[in-house]
Amino acid sequence: MPTSEPAVTEPYRPRLHFSPARNWMNDPNGLLFHDGTYHLFFQHNPGAPEWGDIAWGHATSSDLLTWTEHPVAIPATEHEMIFSGSAVVDAANTSGLGVDGSAPLVALYTSAYRDHPVHGGNQAQSVAFSVDGGRTWEKYAGNPVHDRGRTDYRDPKVFWFGPPEGGHWVMVAVDADASRLVVNVSDDLLRWRTTSTFESARLPEMWECPDLFPLVVEGSGAVRWVLVLSTGGPGQHYVVGDFDGERFVEDVAVPTGRVDHGADLYAAATFNGLAGEPGGVGLGVDGPAGRRVLIGWMGQAFRAPTSPWQGIMSAPRDLGFRAVDGVPRLVSRFSREIDVAEREVVSVEGLVVDGSGPGGSGAGETAVVGRGAGLQQRVRARIVPGAASFAGVRVLVGESCGTSIGYDRAAGELVLDRSASGVVAHEGFATPRRVPVRLVDGALTLDVLTDAMSVEVLANDGEAVVSELVFPEPGAVGVEVFAEGGDAVVDVRVADVDPEGPGD
């Protein structure tokens, strides 16, 4: 079902985030923009709302917000589950899989074999292709196309490196349990050779879902390569370095970082096919001239109280790379498709919140800003803590629930607190998430997107990101500001986000 039509009986069905109509979903796969359509493939058990019999599900969108789900694209079989991977447009038909001169879509995925008569329980990389724009897919007869004889070799991300003539395909995958990146190259997507491996003691162990891409450093024009990995913990980390088409070398002078500090984002990936003019580094994918849009899976940490489905995708985010206090950092901004779907509800500037409490008790004050029309809201705030020890905004506020996002001045931390957000979904759910952030000119800026079961926070123009699931009570559409221990000054803008049409 399109996610823009949530059923009344499904109170947590999101409208701004993709969720399958039924059953289990995890990692996004094969993210591809082609002929004006965004393709989202995803890990999917079409038969039950729990992990198992994993296939590639498929959904499409014209705006990254409203998705239409299609039949399973690549089904599992008795001896093969279809684990994570990526997809490309083989514009020159290097694979020879196109027909009548057309460019096929080619997916590289992990064959997770189970009791296979030849491959046993190994994981190896295989190919499926489409000659009808992604509507139907056929497995390549020569699968697997790359096999290291391991049970943990998975998650290929494929892209073209170099100019149209003389370049080559690159596939990065991981020996997951060994925390090792494996770099492979090919001229035709079917025959691969390993050119290098990469390991780093600076990242947590157990690597999955690698993504490697170039970004321009804002303000300098320099190009750096960013390697994103899902890591044990869970976590979503990145490391910066250089890539020559065959080998990735980390820059140890640049600190590693977190793509997202929340508990509920994992296996994030970026879209292929969004580059500008062909040519130069990154041909065939998001090169420096194009957008780098990321979507991740929200639902890794626990089983959510949702039915008849499990798992949602994050909102789309555009990635950038800029110096923060002289240190290069990956930054995120909500994609512009969300901007045009906003409808402003209320805007308040210079609101003084008395955090001293009655008689100077320090207990603080809460001020109601407004109420949206629904759970899909975008809240922008600029918080000047002043004398307050803790100040911020509270979203998805109902009679007995609300999710707090504030600044702890003594600790210098952004705090997302879902202890009173609604249903407490698991042990540890109510533990506040704390992330070190700085004040810029004495203020913290927040960009918060809410949906029926999620809160995503970008702080200081995307320098820090926190994504977490929440399960509020019906009608929890209020927005408040608060301060404790002294006065704070807050600017707030609240907008409904309507995926059915642009804002005013």
Secondary structure, DSSP 4 states (H G I P E B T S, - for coil): --TTS--TT-TT--SSS---SSEEEEEEEEEEEETTEEEEEEEEETT-SSS-S-EEEEEEESSSSSEEEEEEEE--BTTEEEEEEEEEE-TT-TTS--STTPPPEEEEEEEEESSBTTTBT-EEEEEEEESSTTSS-EE-TT--SEEEEESSEEEEEEEEES-TTT-EEEEEEEEGGGTEEEEEEESSSSS-EEEEEE--TTS-SSEEEEEEEEEEBTTT--EEEEEEEEETTTEEEEEEEEE-SS-EEE-TTSPPEEEE-SSS-EEEEE-BS--SSS-STTTTS--TTS--EEEEEE--SS--S-SSEE-EEPPPEEEEEEEETTEEEEEEEE-HHHHTTEEEEEEEEEEEE--S-GGG-S--EEEEEEE-SSS-EEEEEEEE-TT-SEEEEEEEE-SS--EEEEEETTTTEEEEE-TTSSS--STTTTSPEEEE---BTTBEEEEEEEETTEEEEEETTTTEEEEEE--PPTT--EEEEEEESS-EEEEEEEEEE-TTS---
